[in-house]
Amino acid sequence: MPTLADRIIKLLEHNPGLTDREITDSLNGHSAPQQPVNQQSHSLKAKGIITRRNRSDGLIGNYLTTQATSQVFIPKVEPAHSSSNDNMSEDEVKRMLEKWLVSNGWQVRVAWGHQQGSDIEAHQGNKHWIIEVKGCGSRQAMRVNYFLGAIGELLQRMDKPEASYSLAFPDMQQFRGLWNRLPALAKNRTGISALFVDANGSVIQA
């Protein structure tokens, strides 16, 4: 079973610069304490596996060093962007997210198919999470439209100041690239995060 260090390294391979809080949210869920990740990040830094430096928004991000790929404890893993992810429909992404959220203690309402309203609304105590979901699409141009459309739809739903807001896509290189190119200022001002979902049910938050 992968250790916490292994999971952090795998996450940073595709999402360089995540803070300890963002790593914790992605690996363990929003309500999880970040101390274990913080301690492991400092340990990885001491081993020369990662560097920790200020991002453009002033927060401390974690970045893999060139030594990381040579460490013996890093497990060999299959690429995150497998062909099975290229066929995920919107409802399949919703189904995987529903399972993941429920397993992390959330109560979930899903708008299946063409039902009106937010695609996914989740509650956990006084926490409220609204997620806009898109499927893989069949062409690159379609995925760009899906990405931009999802942002627009989510912004129109941002009327609850206490809620968290996320976009969700199949874990595909194009969607990751589109998210990475979205300016950090836009992400920070809106507070929107992205969820990348693969066909095996794994969810990475960025």
NORLINZI-V742279 format. One record per residue. N is the residue number from 0. SS is DSSP state (H for helix, E for strand, L for the rest). PHI is phi as a letter, one per 20 degrees, with the letter a starting at -180 (NA if undefined). PSI is psi in radians with two decimals (* if undefined). Layout:
# NORLINZI-V742279
n: <N;N>
ss: <SS;SS>
phi: <PHI;PHI>
psi: <PSI;PSI>
This chain:
# NORLINZI-V742279
n: <0;1;2;3;4;5;6;7;8;9;10;11;12;13;14;15;16;17;18;19;20;21;22;23;24;25;26;27;28;29;30;31;32;33;34;35;36;37;38;39;40;41;42;43;44;45;46;47;48;49;50;51;52;53;54;55;56;57;58;59;60;61;62;63;64;65;66;67;68;69;70;71;72;73;74;75;76;77;78;79;80;81;82;83;84;85;86;87;88;89;90;91;92;93;94;95;96;97;98;99;100;101;102;103;104;105;106;107;108;109;110;111;112;113;114;115;116;117;118;119;120;121;122;123;124;125;126;127;128;129;130;131;132;133;134;135;136;137;138;139;140;141;142;143;144;145;146;147;148;149;150;151;152;153;154;155;156;157;158;159;160;161;162;163;164;165;166;167;168;169;170;171;172;173;174;175;176;177;178;179;180;181;182;183;184;185;186;187;188;189;190;191;192;193;194;195;196;197;198;199;200;201;202;203;204;205>
ss: <L;L;L;H;H;H;H;H;H;H;H;H;H;H;L;L;L;E;L;H;H;H;H;H;H;H;H;H;L;L;L;L;L;L;H;H;H;H;H;H;H;H;H;H;H;H;L;L;L;E;E;E;E;E;L;L;L;L;L;E;E;E;E;E;L;L;L;H;H;H;L;L;L;L;L;L;L;L;L;L;L;L;H;H;H;H;H;L;L;H;H;H;H;H;H;H;H;H;H;H;H;H;H;L;L;L;E;E;E;E;L;L;L;L;L;L;L;L;L;E;E;E;E;E;L;L;E;E;E;E;E;E;E;L;L;L;L;L;L;H;H;H;H;H;H;H;H;H;H;H;H;H;H;H;H;H;L;L;L;L;L;L;L;E;E;E;E;E;E;E;L;L;H;H;H;H;H;H;H;H;H;L;L;H;H;H;H;H;H;H;L;L;E;E;E;E;E;L;L;L;L;L;E;E;E;L>
phi: <NA;f;f;f;f;g;f;f;f;f;f;f;g;d;c;f;n;f;f;f;f;f;f;f;g;f;e;c;o;f;e;f;f;e;g;g;f;f;f;f;f;f;f;f;f;f;e;m;e;c;d;c;b;f;e;f;e;n;e;e;d;d;c;f;e;f;f;g;f;e;f;f;e;f;f;f;c;f;g;f;d;f;f;f;f;f;d;f;e;f;f;f;f;f;f;f;f;g;f;f;f;f;f;d;n;e;e;c;c;d;e;e;l;d;f;f;o;f;g;c;c;c;c;b;m;e;e;c;c;d;c;d;d;c;e;f;m;d;b;f;f;f;f;f;f;g;f;f;f;f;f;f;f;f;f;f;e;e;d;c;f;e;e;e;c;c;e;c;c;g;f;c;g;f;f;f;f;f;f;f;e;f;g;g;f;f;f;f;f;e;m;f;d;c;d;d;d;d;f;e;n;f;c;d;d;c>
psi: <2.31;2.44;2.99;-0.69;-0.77;-0.77;-0.67;-0.78;-0.77;-0.73;-0.75;-0.38;-0.64;-0.24;1.16;2.52;0.10;2.52;2.96;-0.66;-0.72;-0.65;-0.78;-0.81;-0.70;-0.72;-0.63;-0.13;2.80;-0.55;-0.05;2.51;2.55;-0.04;-0.75;-0.71;-0.71;-0.78;-0.73;-0.62;-0.75;-0.63;-0.74;-0.61;-0.75;-0.51;-0.05;0.28;-0.63;2.84;2.67;2.10;2.81;2.37;3.11;-0.38;0.07;-0.19;2.71;2.08;2.74;2.30;2.38;2.51;3.04;-0.29;-0.34;-0.72;-0.23;-0.01;2.35;-0.38;-0.09;2.09;2.68;2.20;2.74;2.61;2.49;-0.44;1.10;2.86;-0.46;-0.50;-0.41;-0.13;0.16;2.20;2.97;-0.76;-0.56;-0.70;-0.74;-0.71;-0.75;-0.73;-0.69;-0.81;-0.76;-0.77;-0.78;-0.70;-0.36;0.29;0.25;2.58;2.27;2.41;2.22;2.34;1.76;2.63;-2.21;0.43;2.59;2.79;-3.12;2.48;-0.82;2.28;2.24;2.53;2.48;1.77;-2.19;0.17;2.50;2.23;2.16;2.25;2.26;2.22;2.46;2.63;-3.00;-0.51;2.91;-0.21;2.76;-0.76;-0.63;-0.67;-0.63;-0.77;-0.71;-0.80;-0.88;-0.68;-0.68;-0.71;-0.82;-0.77;-0.70;-0.70;-0.63;-0.32;0.01;1.24;0.16;1.76;-0.39;-0.16;2.75;2.60;2.32;2.66;2.58;2.32;2.79;2.58;1.49;2.60;-0.67;-0.76;-0.68;-0.72;-0.73;-0.71;-0.76;-0.51;-0.21;2.20;2.46;-0.60;-0.73;-0.72;-0.75;-0.69;-0.68;-0.45;0.19;2.43;2.96;2.51;2.18;2.10;2.25;2.98;-0.26;0.00;0.01;2.46;2.21;2.23;2.34;*>
